């Protein structure tokens, strides 16, 4: 392969589609903020994590649980801003396992340590998805982006 071809190949975005292996897909694409809800029970949640979009089966109940946890996390950041003295803040972890994680997903986990970030605007969440076939996807996304995706999902349902 010529040097030009190697540079050209390196500059192209990598596209990964694992939909044949597991029921969710992960691929690199320009982000889109609105994803329609197809049914009331289990629908696809699209999380925009950096330049990657992760789609997975998700229910409105799971969405409300995650929304409540994110609201508590935002409240923690608010209290952290108002605090006069530094202290250790509780970490946020939401974990869905087995049947509650969705079809084909063994574990869905969202984690944030507010002690590692100065404000909610700087905060990032660690999202871990473990599929039945052994695929494990771990990525880090901005709190504001994931909160916006979840709000759009809940509004569409």
ABEGO torsion letter per residue (X at the ends): XBAAAAAAAAABBBBBBAAAABABBBBBBBBBABBBBABABBBBBBBBBEABBBBBBBBAAAAAAAAAAAAAAAAAAAAAAABABBBBBBBBBBBBBEAAAEBGBABBBBBBBAAABABAAABBBBBBBBBAAGBBBBBBBBAAAAAAAAAAAAAAX
